[in-house]
Amino acid sequence: MFKNHALIFYYHKINSYSFNALAGAIDADTDLADIPIGIAFTADELREQISEALENHSRAAAAFSIMTCQFEEAARLIRRLRGEYGGRLIILAGGPHVTARPQEVLRAGADIVFRGEAENSFPRVLKAIFQRTDCAAVQSADAPADLDRTFSFSPERGMFGPIEITRGCAFACRFCQTSQIFGVRLRHRSVEKIVRQAESLRSINRKVVRLLSPNAFSYGSPDGRKLNLDAIRGLLAALRESLSTDGRIIFAHFPSEARPEHITHDTLSLLDEFADNDEIVIGAQSGSQRMLDACGRAHTAQDVISAVARARKHGYKIIVDFMFGLPGENDADRRESLSVMKEIVDMGARIHPHIFAPLPQTAFANEPSGRILPFFLNAMDQFRERGAIYGSADGFAIIS
C-alpha cells in the first residue's frame, strides 16, 4: 500500500535496538508491510538516501532515535536537513531524550516526536504522513506495547539484534531513565514468541541468540525483585530444545546485565545447564554502601563481592559495572568503592568504568556531571596494566 513512499532510519549503532523494534512493529502492520526502509549509518549516508528518495517521491520521512549524549549532534544534523530539504522531508524523532524533552527536539527542527514506547504510535503516524493526514507534533505513548504482538527485529529487512524478553525495571535507580520510560511494572515476552524469534534467526543461519532485559534474571518475575526460577528455566530450556546444540544462547551478558543479589547458585546452575556464554556482566555502580543507598540500588556492596565469588566458583569470567563521580560522592565513598574493586579484581573480575552523566526525568537530572579524579585515574591505570579494565580505549564510558 505504501511501497512507493520512502522511510529512512538513521541507524546509529547505539540506537539500533530501537529501530529494530520499530521495524518489527511495521512488519506486524499489514498496511505497512511492503514499505521499503532505508538504513543510513552516517550523516552523509542519510543525506544521500534522502536525496535519492526525493528524486522519486514527493516527500520522504527520516527517523531519529536520540539519547541525551547524542542530542547536540543530532540537533545540528536535523537543522541541516531542514535547511536543505524543507517541507519535503518529514523528520521523526524518538528515544530517551525526546521522551523527556520533546519541545526541545521540536525546536531543533523535528516535525513529529514520540514520547515513550512507539511500537503502537509509529506505524499509525507513518500511515497518516503518507496519506497526507494531519497528526499531532507530539505523540504520547499509548497503552504499554504488547511484546507478543511484534518481533524485536525484522528478519525480512535484515535488521537483526537481541531478543527483548522483558521490558521495565522495578528499581528506578536515581541515575537511570529505564523505569521512567518503561515503568516499574515488568512485562515479559512469552516463551513461545521468544522461541519464534530465535527460530527466525536460526532459519537464516544466525546461530547466536542474545537475550535483552534491564535485569537478566527478572524474567517471569511478577515484581522484578523476586526470582522466578521456574520461568527462567522454562525459557532457557525451550530455547535450548529449539536451537539444539547448533545455536548459542547468550544470557546475563551484553546487552543485558544481572543484579548482584540475583547471582545465586540456582541462577548460575541454569546458565551452566542451558547458556553458552562463559562471562557474566554484573551491575554494581559503587562499592560504597552510602552511595548505593543514595542511588536506590537496593543491594549491598557485599552482594557485589559475593556475586563475583559465586560466579567465579562456577567458572565464569566477570565484568562489573562501576560509576564514577556520582552526586554527593566523597573521599570515603571513593576509598570504599576502590576497596571493593580491588577485592573483585583479585578474584579475577574486570571493571567496566562509567562516568556519571545527569539524565532528564531521573532523580539526579539536575546534578552536575561526574568527574574522574586522579585518585581513580591512577587506580584504573593499575587495573589496566593487569588486564582488569573492560571498555573504551581510555577506560571510561559515558552513562547514557
Secondary structure, DSSP 8 states (H G I E B T S, - for coil): --TTSEEEEE--GGGHHHHHHHHHHHHT-TTTTT--EEEESSHHHHHHHHHHHHHHSS-EEEEEE--GGGHHHHHHHHHHHHHHHGGGEEEEEESHHHHH-HHHHHHTT-SEEE-S--TTHHHHHHHHHHTT----SEE---S---TTTS-SSBGGGTB---EE-EE--SS--TT-SHHHHH-SS-EE--HHHHHHHHHHHHTTT--EEEEE-SSGGGTT-SSSSS--HHHHHHHHHHHHHHHTTTSEEE-SSTT--B-GGG--HHHHHHHHHH---SEEEEEEE-S-HHHHHHHT--S-HHHHHHHHHHHHHTT-EEEEEEEES-TT--HHHHHHHHHHHHHHHHHT-EEEEEE----TTSTTTTS------HHHHHHHHHHHHTT-B-SSTTS-EE--
